[in-house]
């Protein structure tokens, strides 16, 4: 039996290494048959203590968990167990996979910290940095269109330039080359779009 299930157990252990322990139990003797990557430091012949499964409700045919466990050093585990039966339906072995959650919990805390809402930019700083206003306007416009800068049509760019003009961006020194870089076109294209905007006030492409 151990020889038959060993390749499966080793495959799981290798896939989840070094974060998982795989244990094969003998339900008849309630002892450990084999261990791969022994996080719990159990060895062959140690008591399995499978009685804990009696307190759990199976989530599938002979499958229990994931359920929480702990290592002696305080690390938390997520465990899942599968009862393997013979041709007559008798429990032949219990395969358990114990995953050390430490690395995943730490990563989750880091991601949660980065995902925390950022404080609003001070209005005074925003007012002084007109390029920030430019970038925000362009980013919001592209996001609203559900596309990319490269995917904007000429009418889209004309409307975007009109919005930037209304926001006073072109009142700033060296605005045209900065806008050209921001929207990915040439300076001459910005001048052309700006001219069209000023020639046709209010006639930019509808949102």
N, C-alpha and C positions, 0 to 999 in steps of 0.2 A: 504493500500500500504506500509506504513512504517513497519507495523508488518511483512509483507511478505518479505521485503528486509533486515530487521534488522539483521537476522542471517548471511547473506552474508557480510554485512558491518562490523559486529563485528568480523567475522572470519578473514577478511583482516587486521583489526586494530590489532588483537591479534598476527597475524603472523609477522607483521612489527613493532610491539611495541618495543621501544618507539619512533620510528623514523617516524611514519606516522600518519597523520590525515585522517579520512574518513568522508566525508560529503555527506548527502543525501539532494538534493534540489527539490523543487516543481517548475517546469517551469511555471506553470499557474500563480502563485503568485510571482515568482522570490524571494522566501524566503527559508531559511534553515528549513528543516523538522527534521533533527537529526544530531548529531555530535558524533563521537567516537574519543577519544584522541585529544581534541581540541587544537592543536598547535597555531592556529590563534586566539584562545580565542573567537571564534564566538559561539553564542548560538541559540537555536531554535527560529525562527521568525526573525532573522537578515536578511538583504537583501542578496540575493545570488550573484547579479551582474553577471548573466550568459551571459550578452551581449558580454563578452570577447570571448566566443566561436564562435561568428559570424565572428571573424577575423581569425579564424584558419581553416585549411583544414583538414577534417577528414582523419584518417589513415586507417579506417575500417568502417564497418557499424555502424555509430553513435558513433565512438570512436575518441577522440581527444587527441593528445599528444604522448609522454610526452612533456610538454612545461614548460618554466621557470617561476617561481613566486618568490616573496620575502615576508618574514615576517617583521613586523615593526622594529624588532631588528636587521635587516640586514641579517638574515639567508636566504640562498637560498633554494628554493624548486624545486623539479621536480614533475609536476602534470600531471595526466591523468584523463580524464572525459569520461563517457559512458552515452549516452542517452538511457533510457529504455522506450520502447513504449508499448502501450496497444495492444489488439487484433486487433484494427482497424488502428494501425500504428501511433496513436497520441502520442506525448511525454508525458509520465506519471511521470517520475522522471529523475533526473540527478545524477549519482553517481560519486563523485570525490575522488581521492586518492592523497594526498599531502605528498610527502616524503621529510623530512628534510635532505639535502645533507651534513650538517656540518661534521658529524662523518665520512662519506665516503670520503669527500674531504680531511679531515685531514689524514685518513689512506692512501689515494693515495699519499699524499705528503711524508709521511714516507717511503712508499714502493719505490717511485721514488728516494728518497735520497739513500736508500740502493742499488738500482739498478744502480746508477751512476757508470761509469767506474772507477775502482780503478787505482791508479797511479802504474806504473811499479816498480817492486822491484829493488832497487839499485843493480847494477852489483857487486859492491864490497861486499855487504852483501851476495848476492847469492853465490859468489865464496867462501866465508868463510864457509857457511852453506851447506855442501855437502848433508845433509839429506833432505834439501829442493829440491835439484836437484834430489835426489832419488824419493821423493814423486811426483814431477812433471812428471818424466819419467814414473813411474808406472801409474799415473792417466791418462796421455795422451795415453798410450798403451791400457789400459782397455777401454777408451772412443772410441778409433779408432776401437777396436774390437766389440764395441756395446754390451759388456757383463759385467760381474762382475769378481772380483778376483776368486771367487769360480768356475766361469764358464770357466776359462782358461784351455786349454788342456796342456798336458805335452810339446808338441812342442811349444805352445804359451809361456809357462814359460821359456823354453830354449831360445827362441828368446829374451824375456824380459831380462833374465840374461845376454845375449850377449850384449844387448844395454847398460845395466848398466856397464858392464865391459868396453865397448868402451868409456863410459863417465868418466871412472876412479873412479867409486864408490868403487870398490874393492881394490883400493890403499889406502883407508882410514882405520884407526885403528878401529877394531871391526865392520867392514862392514858386515860380514856374518850374525851375529845375527840381525843386524838392517834391512838388506834386508829380512831376514826370516820373521820378524814381518811385514814388509811392504807388502809382497806379500802373507802372510798367509800360509807359509809352515814351515817345520822344518829346523833346521840348516843343518842336514845331507842332506836334499833334495836340499838345495842351493849348497852345496859342489858337489853333484852329477851333478846338472845342469851345474855348472861352469866347472866341469871336461869334460862333454860332449861338451861344447862350445869350450873349448881349444883343445879338440881332433879333432873337426871337424870345423875348422875355415871357416867361410863363408857359412856353410851348415845349418844354422838355418832355421827354417820354414819360408817360404816366407810371406811377408806382404800381 
